[in-house]
């Protein structure tokens, strides 16, 4: 007699060579590769469920998924050494652009996607040519006004309907998102946009970045010019390159979620 034990797995990946996280019919995805390699190591068919989706070419430094694994009637969980061995084994056969960081058992109904209450994304921009930032940060020639952009970001946070920042003709049931943080920060030779919300729409972050950069270049007024966008735009706002979107899938989990052998309220 066997029962199912659910596990959460933490991973990171460079999305350059993948068509996003989710399995695609005619393209390679991170989920497809991970499922395949997990099935090899665990010697049974494994299907993962991710905490969200990432677009083609987008990177994730903290991403969570769950999968179920049969266990025998003694209810024995993997020891720490066994988990360490598993992580070494799976990383040995995964491609270099995908890495597993952690594995831990969770309650039967714990869900990587539906129990995630917050996700944090980052978009990096630099101003001086740097070959080591190709694919991870977008190079801008002129510095935008970061104060204007942060003022505009505060305006965006007043809204919950983000149809204007979503790709047209998507299959989502609602475009309502609750943003808890949207802020530009200065860093070495560049700036980074950090945004946190309960959920994001397809192309939403890049569309917001493109619009805020227009504000920073004084092509759009922070108040009089931006608010009409929020109401009448049809999702055709400027999008910035996806390979500069260093998505941090930093997931906050419901505090009521029970972990087996863990005392975590937040993951990440």
N, C-alpha and C positions, 0 to 999 in steps of 0.2 A: 504494500500500500504506500502510495506517495502523496505528498501534499505540495503546494506551491509556496515558495518563499519569494517575496518581492525584494529587489535590490535597486538602490539608486547608484548610478555611476556618474562621476564627474569627469569631464573631458575638456580639452581645448583643441582647436584646429585652425589651420591656415586655409581659408576658403578659396584660394586662388584657383585650384584645380577642380573645384566641385560646383555643382549646380544647387547650392544651398544645402540645408540639412535634410529635408524630406526626400524620400524615395521618389524618383522620376521615372517615367516609362522609357525614355530614350536618352538619358543622361546619367552620369555618375554623381551620386550624392554621398554626403558624410554618413547618413543613416544606413545606406546600403552597404558601405564598406565596413562599418562597425558591426552590423548584424552578421555579415559574412565571417569576420574574424572572431567574434564572440562564439559563433557556432562551431568554429574549428577548435578553439581552446576548450570549450565546455562539452564538445562532442554531442551536441544536440541542437536542434533548430532554435535559434534565439531571435526574437523580434523586440526591438526597443521602441519606447515612446518618448519623444523629446519634450523638453519644457517649452518649446516654441519652434519657430521657423526662422531661418536666415536666408536672405536672398543669395543668388549666384555671386560667388566671388567675395562674399562678406566673411570676415574672420570672427571667431568666438574664443575668448580666453577663459571663460567660465561657463560651461554649458552642462546641463543635467538631463539625464534620461533614466528611465526605469525599465527593468525587464524582470520576468518571472523565471524562477529556476526550481525544478523539482527537488524535494528533500525527503529523506526517509523518516520513518515513524519515530526515530530517536530525537527528532527536532534539533539535531546538532547544527549549529551555524558555523561558518568558516572561522577558524582561528585567525589571529592577526598575521601569523606567518603564512597561512594559506592564502589570505587576501593579498599579502605582499607578493607571493609567488604568482598569483593570478595576474596582478598588475604588470609584473615583469614579463610574463608570458604573452599577454595580449599586446603589450607595447612592442615586443620583439617582432611580431608579425604585422602590426599596423604600419601603414606608410609613415614616413617621417613627418608628414604634415598633420597627423592626428595623434594625440597623446591622451591616455587615460591617467587620471590623477588619484581618484579615490573610489572606493566601493564600500557601501554599507547597507545592512539590512533595514527595511522599514516595515511598517504595518501593511497588512494585506491590501487596504484600500488607498494607501498613499499613492498620489498621482503626480508625476513630474510636471505636467502641464496645468492641470486644474487646481493643484494646491499651491501653485506659484502666485504670489500676490504682488510682486514687483520685479521689474526687469530694468537693468541699467545699460544704456548704450553710450558709446563714446565715438566721436568723429574728430580725427586729427588733421590739422593743417599746419604746414611749415612754409617759410618764406625764402629760404636759401636752398639752392639746389643741393641735394644730398642723395647719392645713389643708394644708400642703405635704407632710405625711407620709401623707396619705390614700392608701391603696392600696399603701404601701411599708413601713408599720410599724403594729403594732397598739397601740391606746391602752388602757392599763390604769389603773384608778383608784388602786389600792393597790399599793405596792411589795412584791413577794414577797421572801422570804429567799433571797438568791443563794447563800449558803454551803450552805444545805440543798439547793438545787437542784444545785449542783456535786457535793455528796456523792452525791446520787442519780444524777447523770450517770456518776460513777465506777462505781456498781453496774451500770448498764446496760452499760458497756463490758466487764463480766465475761462477758457472754453473747454468743452468736453466732446463736441462733435467735430471730428477731424476728417470729414469727407473731403475737404479741400486739399488735404495732404495725403490722400490715399490714391493709389493707382486705380484708374477707371475699370469698371466691369469685373470687380473681384467677387468672390463667392461668400464673403463674410456676411453674417446676419445683421451686424451693427457696426457703425463707425464711431461708437462712443468709447473714449479712452480717458482715464483719469491720470493726468500728469502731476507728479509730486515734486519733480525737480527739472529745471531746464536752465542751464547756465554755461556761459563761456568762461574759460579760465586761461590765463597766460602761462605758458611753460617755455622751456628752452627753445629759442628760435621758432616759436609757433604758438598756436592756441588749440584748445581742445573743447569741444562741445559735449557736455554731459547731460543726459536726459534720462529720467526714470519715470516709469508709468506702470499701471497694472497690465497693460497690453499695448501692442503697436500694430499698425496696419502696414500693408505691403508698401514699400517705398516711403513710408511716412517720415522716418528720420532724415533720409537724404533730401526729401522735399522741404522739410523744415530748415535744414542746414542751408539749402540753396536760397530760400527766401530770406533767412536772417543775414546771409552774406550780402544780398541785394540791399538790405537795410543798412548794413555796415558800409557799403559803398555809396550810400545816400541816393540810391536809385528808387527806394521806397521810403515813405515817411513811416516812422515807427508806429504812430497811432492812426492818423488819417488814412494812410495808404495800406496798412496791414489789416485793419479790421474789416474792410470790404472783402478782402481775400478770404477771410474766415467764413464769410457768409455766402458768397456767390461763386467762388471758384469751383471748377468741375474736376479737380484732381490733376490739372495740367501745369502745376507749378514747377519751377526749375528744380531738377534733381542733380545732385553732385555725384561724382564717381563713387561707385560702391566699394572699390578696393581700398578706399581710404577710411572706410567705416570699420573701426576696430571695435566690434561689438563685444561688450562685456555682458554676457548673459548672467549677471549676478542676481541670483534668485532668492527672494525672501519667501519662506514657506509659512503657511498658516501656523500660528503658535499652538493650535489644538492638535496638530498632526503628531502622532506618536511614533517615535523611532525606537527600534529594537537595539538596545545597547548604546544609544546615543542620547545626549542631552541638548541637542541643538534646537534653537528656535529659528535662527536664520542660517541659511546656507550661503556661503560666499561672504 
